[in-house]
Amino acid sequence: MKNTKPILYMIFSVIAFSLMNTLVKYLNDFSAYQLLFFRSIGTLFFTIPLLIKAKVSMLGNNKKLLLLRGVAGVVSLTCFFQSLNYLALGTSVSLRYSSPIFAAIFAFLFLKEKIKPIQWFLFFVAFSGVLVIKGFGGDVNTVGLLFILMSAISLGLIFVLIRKMGNTEHPLVIVNYFMVMAFTFGGLMSINIWKSPNPEEWLLLLSLGVFGYVGQLYLTKAFQSDETIVIAPLKYLEVVFMIAIGAMWFGEIYNLWTLLGVVMIMIGLIYNVYLKKNQR
């Protein structure tokens, strides 16, 4: 049962983030900065009172790592929101979750986590899936591709930073740092392009933070509980959810090349979970 909790944490995180991503796509009339701003408000509504109740210092212990995690989070989320203006929902999420490739590389370089040659080959297969989507998966916008790859690289760095901090930081502190920085950046960048929401949009925008809070909290718990290379590939469940939602709700069409690329990405990364568990 020891290894079950991190997996369940990641599944809860995936469901919450899938709901958030769907709303972001639905609210694409708003700028990425305004979406980032509302995403942070809803989450701060939870994190600040909970930190006060738990009597946990909001400043944390590893301030440099916390700040770096916050910057990486703002870059990753902003680039992801921007990419949805250019790419289909399922395609954007699929490409973003090339992030475990970058997470594994960062973990190899900075955390000295071992990676077998077969695992490097599987990472190559997964990244080849990205190239298949770009080369054959219909009209994949280059600007959108650059945004989503920047998001993926930043997300990979986040995974490793959280793992580096381990249990020395309360999960709420890590999330709170990110959200305070997102609130500040998103708010400042939205000043000149602010769009006033109607009552329904207010509710949907604020719910971004609720789903984001749940997703971020359980993501943090998962990476604090097990090795990066074991937990990161489970994020690929979100790809399946997003393709289904994109097709059924937004009428997005995915050709066979796109689906092949997605399958290559998922096989390459998920099989790493199997290999890593066999090492134990």
VOSE-301026 format. One record per residue (C-alpha): residue in one letter; x, y, z negated. Coordinates in pm, whole numbers, plus 50000, padded with zeros to 5 digits. Example, Ala and Ser with C-alpha at 12.3 -4.5 7.8 and 13.67 -1.06 7.14 Angstrom:
2
a,51230,49550,49220;
s,51367,49894,49286;
***
This chain:
280
m,50000,50000,50000;
k,50302,50225,49960;
n,50315,50315,50330;
t,49939,50345,50380;
k,49890,50690,50230;
p,50114,50882,50474;
i,49930,50720,50767;
l,49589,50813,50624;
y,49712,51167,50558;
m,49810,51200,50924;
i,49476,51064,51049;
f,49285,51318,50836;
s,49515,51587,50975;
v,49453,51479,51336;
i,49073,51491,51299;
a,49083,51838,51145;
f,49320,51976,51409;
s,49108,51825,51688;
l,48806,52019,51566;
m,49014,52336,51539;
n,49155,52296,51893;
t,48805,52252,52033;
l,48695,52579,51876;
v,49004,52762,52002;
k,48923,52656,52358;
y,48559,52755,52312;
l,48662,53098,52182;
n,48902,53174,52467;
d,48755,53522,52518;
f,48958,53626,52214;
s,49333,53683,52237;
a,49578,53427,52097;
y,49683,53684,51836;
q,49329,53741,51713;
l,49273,53364,51696;
l,49597,53332,51497;
f,49477,53607,51263;
f,49144,53438,51192;
r,49312,53098,51168;
s,49524,53236,50883;
i,49239,53413,50699;
g,49033,53099,50661;
t,49331,52903,50530;
l,49452,53174,50289;
f,49102,53172,50139;
f,49187,52823,50010;
t,49561,52832,49948;
i,49592,53145,49733;
p,49321,53052,49476;
l,49449,52693,49460;
l,49806,52811,49400;
i,49688,53042,49123;
k,49480,52765,48965;
a,49772,52521,48980;
k,50005,52789,48839;
v,50251,52727,49121;
s,50489,53005,49226;
m,50397,53133,49572;
l,50764,53213,49642;
g,50871,52848,49628;
n,51221,52710,49577;
n,51373,52686,49927;
k,51295,53036,50048;
k,51514,53023,50360;
l,51364,52693,50475;
l,51013,52815,50393;
l,51065,53133,50597;
l,51211,52935,50887;
r,50915,52696,50873;
g,50681,52995,50875;
v,50847,53153,51180;
a,50847,52820,51365;
g,50479,52776,51278;
v,50382,53120,51409;
v,50574,53060,51735;
s,50429,52712,51782;
l,50067,52808,51716;
t,50076,53131,51917;
c,50230,52956,52218;
f,49972,52677,52191;
f,49681,52922,52184;
q,49834,53105,52482;
s,49872,52781,52677;
l,49498,52714,52657;
n,49445,53016,52884;
y,49634,52831,53158;
l,49592,52457,53095;
a,49309,52210,53037;
l,49253,52124,52671;
g,49360,51762,52704;
t,49665,51849,52915;
s,49780,52118,52674;
v,49747,51897,52368;
s,49911,51604,52548;
l,50213,51811,52643;
r,50238,51971,52300;
y,50280,51631,52145;
s,50603,51576,52319;
s,50706,51739,51989;
p,50806,51408,51823;
i,51082,51382,52084;
f,51225,51712,51965;
a,51153,51618,51602;
a,51356,51298,51640;
i,51645,51488,51802;
f,51644,51750,51526;
a,51621,51476,51261;
f,51916,51296,51423;
l,52125,51614,51428;
f,52034,51768,51095;
l,51897,51490,50873;
k,52124,51214,51004;
e,51827,50982,51058;
k,51939,50687,51270;
i,51796,50632,51618;
k,51861,50308,51808;
p,51942,50306,52182;
i,51601,50150,52256;
q,51438,50443,52079;
w,51630,50692,52295;
f,51503,50498,52598;
l,51146,50525,52470;
f,51189,50898,52421;
f,51300,50914,52784;
v,50985,50726,52887;
a,50772,50966,52685;
f,50934,51276,52833;
s,50904,51124,53180;
g,50530,51127,53111;
v,50552,51504,53073;
l,50725,51525,53412;
v,50458,51303,53570;
i,50185,51533,53441;
k,50366,51839,53576;
g,50461,51686,53909;
f,50149,51488,53996;
g,49877,51573,53746;
g,49700,51833,53953;
d,49764,52207,53935;
v,49959,52242,53609;
n,50034,52613,53568;
t,50406,52684,53515;
v,50344,52967,53266;
g,50116,52741,53066;
l,50378,52465,53078;
l,50647,52698,52941;
f,50417,52809,52659;
i,50331,52453,52561;
l,50691,52327,52571;
m,50797,52616,52347;
s,50513,52518,52115;
a,50630,52155,52119;
i,50993,52241,52041;
s,50886,52464,51751;
l,50651,52194,51622;
g,50932,51939,51631;
l,51144,52174,51422;
i,50856,52211,51174;
f,50837,51835,51122;
v,51205,51821,51032;
l,51199,52130,50808;
i,50914,51982,50605;
r,51100,51653,50578;
k,51416,51843,50473;
m,51227,52016,50191;
g,51082,51681,50082;
n,50903,51694,49749;
t,51088,52001,49627;
e,50805,52223,49748;
h,50434,52204,49672;
p,50241,52144,49998;
l,50028,52452,49932;
v,50339,52670,49908;
i,50457,52551,50250;
v,50117,52613,50407;
n,50080,52950,50233;
y,50413,53082,50364;
f,50308,52991,50717;
m,49966,53151,50683;
v,50092,53476,50530;
m,50333,53516,50820;
a,50060,53423,51073;
f,49820,53672,50910;
t,50078,53951,50933;
f,50193,53879,51288;
g,49847,53803,51427;
g,49696,54110,51262;
l,49960,54351,51388;
m,49951,54213,51742;
s,49568,54230,51751;
i,49534,54598,51662;
n,49529,54732,52019;
i,49338,54441,52173;
w,49081,54372,51902;
k,48746,54231,52015;
s,48457,54260,51768;
p,48293,53918,51707;
n,47916,53867,51688;
p,47773,53684,51381;
e,47806,53339,51541;
e,48162,53412,51650;
w,48251,53529,51299;
l,48145,53192,51164;
l,48336,52999,51429;
l,48649,53212,51395;
l,48660,53174,51018;
s,48605,52799,51047;
l,48933,52781,51240;
g,49107,52840,50910;
v,48903,52576,50729;
f,48989,52303,50978;
g,49342,52435,51005;
y,49386,52426,50627;
v,49276,52063,50602;
g,49492,51964,50898;
q,49798,52151,50773;
l,49769,52026,50416;
y,49751,51660,50514;
l,50020,51705,50780;
t,50251,51842,50512;
k,50164,51561,50272;
a,50231,51303,50542;
f,50576,51434,50629;
q,50671,51467,50265;
s,50578,51102,50210;
d,50764,50919,50488;
e,51031,50950,50757;
t,50977,51187,51047;
i,51003,50920,51315;
v,50734,50707,51148;
i,50474,50978,51094;
a,50520,51209,51395;
p,50394,50965,51666;
l,50059,50928,51489;
k,49979,51277,51609;
y,49908,51118,51947;
l,49563,51014,51831;
e,49477,51379,51882;
v,49557,51346,52254;
v,49284,51084,52294;
f,49032,51299,52109;
m,49116,51609,52312;
i,49094,51441,52651;
a,48754,51300,52560;
i,48628,51635,52428;
g,48774,51825,52725;
a,48595,51596,52970;
m,48261,51576,52788;
w,48229,51930,52653;
f,48431,52151,52888;
g,48390,51946,53206;
e,48764,51910,53254;
i,48878,51660,53516;
y,49190,51449,53468;
n,49330,51258,53764;
l,49501,50920,53737;
w,49849,51075,53739;
t,49763,51290,53439;
l,49627,50989,53252;
l,49936,50787,53348;
g,50158,51062,53210;
v,49959,51069,52887;
v,49986,50690,52852;
m,50363,50706,52909;
i,50397,50969,52638;
m,50187,50770,52392;
i,50360,50436,52461;
g,50705,50588,52430;
l,50637,50754,52096;
i,50398,50510,51930;
y,50624,50212,52002;
n,50887,50391,51796;
v,50663,50345,51494;
y,50669,49970,51548;
l,51047,49964,51591;
k,51108,50178,51283;
k,50882,49969,51065;
n,51066,49653,51175;
q,51389,49804,51044;
r,51245,49807,50692;
***
